[in-house]
Amino acid sequence: HPHHTNQMADPLPEKDLANFEEQLNRMQTDRDRLRLVKTASNQFTFTCEQVGRLVQAQHYGDSKAQTAIILYPMITDKDKFSTVIDLYKYDEEKKLIRDQLALK
């Protein structure tokens, strides 16, 4: 199963989460946002609530959907992942995320 939590990573501290939110909010391009999310995914594990906050820090765009997809393997409470999907406004986004992660 490809979705396993990286045991080397530490839970994301609140101060880092706030910092990531602020950076995501400021960044102008999807490319920059995705780079930040990928960097974060290599360093930390996340709760669904934290992933949701990073999703909401972005207003629109491909990176917004990709954030949930990239961070999914690092989520420690995957049973709550539907709460992240519920934050997306558009059905296309929800479907994309479920399809990419092979979720029902």
Secondary structure, 3 states (H helix, E strand, C coil): CCCCCCCCCEECCHHHHHHHHHHHHHCCCHHHHHHHHHHHHHHEEECHHHHHHHHHCCCCCHHHHHHHHHHHHHECCHHHCHHHHCCCCCHHHHHHHHHHCCCC
